[in-house]
Amino acid sequence: MCPFGYPAPPQQPLKQAQLSRYGSPAELFAISDVDKCNVADPTVGWWSDLPYQPVHGSIRNQLFFDWHVTAVRTAMNAARK
């Protein structure tokens, strides 16, 4: 799902009403903290600018489409729990 669209191949952004096809807006995140652990492709031009690990320790903040923000445990740390 590319809710904001995508340049190649061209994809139009989703309308807000179309999000429900993929789940509840409260369950779909729009934006997440980013680091080298969750961007595995070092060929992207901005990869070297990323921190090596989540900047908040074992969590990443995520903004959801219903506009709430939640601290989400990283997959690596959730597996250790």
MARLUM-79566 format. One line per 10 residues: number of its first residue (from 1); their letters; for each residue y negated, x negated, z negated of N, C-alpha, C. Coordinates in steps of 0.1 Angstrom, whole numbers. Each point is the difference from the previous one (the first is absolute). Example, Ala and Ser with C-alpha at 12.3 -4.5 7.8 and 13.67 -1.06 7.14 Angstrom:
2
1> as> 57/-132/-78/-12/9/0/-12/-9/0 | -11/4/7/-11/-9/0/-11/8/-8
This chain:
81
1> mcpfgypapp> 12/-9/0/-12/9/0/-12/-9/0 | -9/3/9/-13/-7/0/-11/10/-1 | -4/4/-12/-9/11/-2/-14/-3/5 | -4/-13/2/-13/-3/5/0/-4/14 | 11/2/7/2/-3/14/5/-14/2 | 2/-5/12/4/-13/3/-4/-4/14 | -4/-12/2/-5/-4/13/11/-2/11 | 12/-6/-4/10/-3/10/14/3/-5 | 7/9/5/-4/10/10/-10/9/-6 | -9/5/8/-11/9/-5/6/12/-7
11> qqplkqaqls> -5/2/-12/3/12/-8/-13/6/-6 | -1/13/1/-12/6/-5/2/1/-15 | -11/0/-8/1/2/-15/5/14/-2 | 7/2/-11/5/13/-4/-12/8/-6 | 1/13/2/-9/10/-7/5/2/-14 | -8/3/-9/4/2/-14/11/10/-1 | 0/11/8/10/10/0/13/-5/5 | 1/-10/7/12/-6/6/8/-9/-10 | -7/-4/-11/7/-8/-10/12/6/-7 | -1/13/-1/11/7/-7/14/-1/7
21> rygspaelfa> 0/-4/13/12/-3/6/8/-12/-6 | -8/-9/-7/6/-12/-6/1/1/-15 | -5/10/-6/1/2/-14/-13/5/-6 | 0/1/-13/-12/5/-7/-10/-11/0 | -13/4/2/-11/-10/-1/0/-8/-13 | 6/6/-11/1/-6/-13/11/-11/0 | 9/0/10/11/-9/1/-2/-11/11 | -10/2/8/-2/-9/12/-13/-9/-3 | 2/-13/-1/-11/-9/-2/-8/-3/13 | -13/-1/-2/-9/-3/12/-3/-14/0
31> isdvdkcnva> -2/-6/-12/-4/-14/-1/7/-6/-12 | 4/-13/2/7/-7/-10/-6/-14/-2 | 0/-6/-12/-3/-14/-1/10/-8/9 | -4/-11/5/8/-8/9/1/-14/-5 | 11/-6/3/2/-14/-3/11/-6/9 | 4/-12/-1/10/-6/8/14/5/-2 | 2/7/-11/13/6/-3/2/12/8 | -10/8/2/2/13/8/-5/-1/14 | -5/-12/5/-3/-2/14/8/-12/4 | 12/2/5/10/-10/3/-3/-8/13
41> dptvgwwsdl> -10/4/8/-2/-6/13/-11/-10/-1 | 3/-13/-1/-10/-10/-1/-8/-3/13 | 4/7/11/-7/-2/12/-13/8/1 | -2/10/-9/-13/7/1/-11/-9/-4 | -11/1/6/-11/-9/-2/-6/-1/-14 | 1/10/-8/-5/0/-13/10/-3/-11 | 12/-3/4/11/-2/-10/-4/-12/-10 | -6/-10/5/-3/-11/-9/-11/3/-10 | -7/11/2/-10/5/-10/6/7/-11 | 12/5/1/7/8/-11/4/-8/-12
51> pyqpvhgsir> 0/6/-12/5/-6/-11/16/-1/1 | 6/-9/-7/14/-2/1/8/11/-6 | -6/6/-11/7/11/-7/-10/11/-3 | 5/11/-5/-10/11/-3/-10/-5/-10 | -13/3/2/-11/-5/-8/0/7/-14 | 7/11/-2/1/6/-13/13/-2/-7 | 7/-11/3/12/-4/-6/12/7/6 | 6/10/-7/12/6/6/-3/14/6 | -12/3/3/-4/13/6/-10/-2/12 | 0/10/8/-10/1/11/-7/14/-2
61> nqlffdwhvt> -13/0/1/-6/13/0/1/7/14 | 2/13/0/1/7/12/-8/13/-1 | -8/2/11/-8/13/1/8/9/9 | 2/12/-5/8/10/7/-9/10/7 | 6/8/9/-8/9/8/-5/12/-7 | 4/2/-12/-7/10/-9/-11/-6/-8 | -3/-13/2/-11/-8/-5/3/-5/-14 | 12/1/-6/2/-6/-12/5/-15/2 | -2/-8/-10/4/-14/1/11/-2/-11 | 10/-7/3/11/-3/-9/4/-15/1
71> avrtamnaar> 3/-5/-12/5/-14/0/15/1/2 | 5/-6/11/14/1/4/7/-13/-2 | 11/0/-7/8/-13/-2/4/-5/13 | 0/-13/1/4/-7/13/15/2/1 | 6/0/12/14/2/2/8/-11/-7 | -5/-12/0/6/-11/-6/2/2/-15 | -11/5/-6/0/2/-15/7/13/-3 | 0/10/8/7/12/-3/15/-2/1 | 5/-9/8/14/-3/1/5/-7/-13 | -9/-8/-6/4/-7/-13/0/9/-12
81> k> -6/11/1/-1/9/-12/13/6/-4
